[in-house]
Amino acid sequence: MTLLEDIAPFRTFILKVANRCNIDCDSCFVFNSKDQAARHLPARMDLDVARAAVRRIGEHVTAHSLPAVHVVLHGGEPLLAGARHMADLLDAVRDGIPDGTEIRFELQTNATLLSEAWLDLFEQYEVAVGVSLDGPPAANDLHRLTHAGRSSAAATVRGIELLRSRPHLFAGLLAVVDLANDPVEVHDCLASFEPPVIDFGLPHGTHDDPPHRHDPSVPNEYGLWMSRVYDAWLARPG
């Protein structure tokens, strides 16, 4: 029988606090995949649901005597939950995690709705903010358009610049790889915002529906793309 102390416990928990989005990324695995069940769920996480989820997290924390947990607020676009509701959700998490366990909050957003008021809230609850951006406008606009088919890049950049005014809240940037984009241009654009971290994610795929490839005869197109990002990162001063 497996002993409890032999199990590696979960330390990061993602709460889908909003189930709608104000932009329409064609690569979205929630709203633009074959499974459309998410469209029929409530627009935001109910407080009772949040409390139930956090009770289970609290039980897990107690069982494994965890000194800290990482709680990521996600969506959809989590800012669509609204500031008052977001504060209530954060309070629910704080109330449900045992005293003595550090809670490290993070939120992933497209940043188009960021404002000083939001940043004040994140200051209050010590929420680090990560932003999704795929590179310069031409690269970002390949997939991250509004529901009206317009560019979302300028609004995201405005949000990033606002976030940069409080660098201690800036968790980093996340880009989805598209082989059509120049990897060095993408890297240099993201690096220009001086984020503490840049993460790259592969497009969502499955065994039956893998990520797009330009040339199937090349065995490692995504690896080659990322190797050029790595070279650009190494070449950048500091």
Buried (B, 14 or more C-beta within 10 A) or exposed (E): EEEEEEEEEEBEBEBBBBBBBBBBBEBBBBBEBEEEEBEEEEEBBEEEBBBEBBBEBBEBBEEBEBEEBBBBBBBBBBBBBEEEBBBEBBEBBBEBBEEEBEBBBBBBBBBBBBEEEBBEBBEEBBBBBBBBBBBBBBBBBBBBBBEEEEBBBEBBBEBBEBBEEBEEBBBBBBBBBBBEBBBBBBBBBBBEBEBEEBBBEEBBEEEEEEBEEEEEEEEEBBEEBBEBBEEBEEEEEE
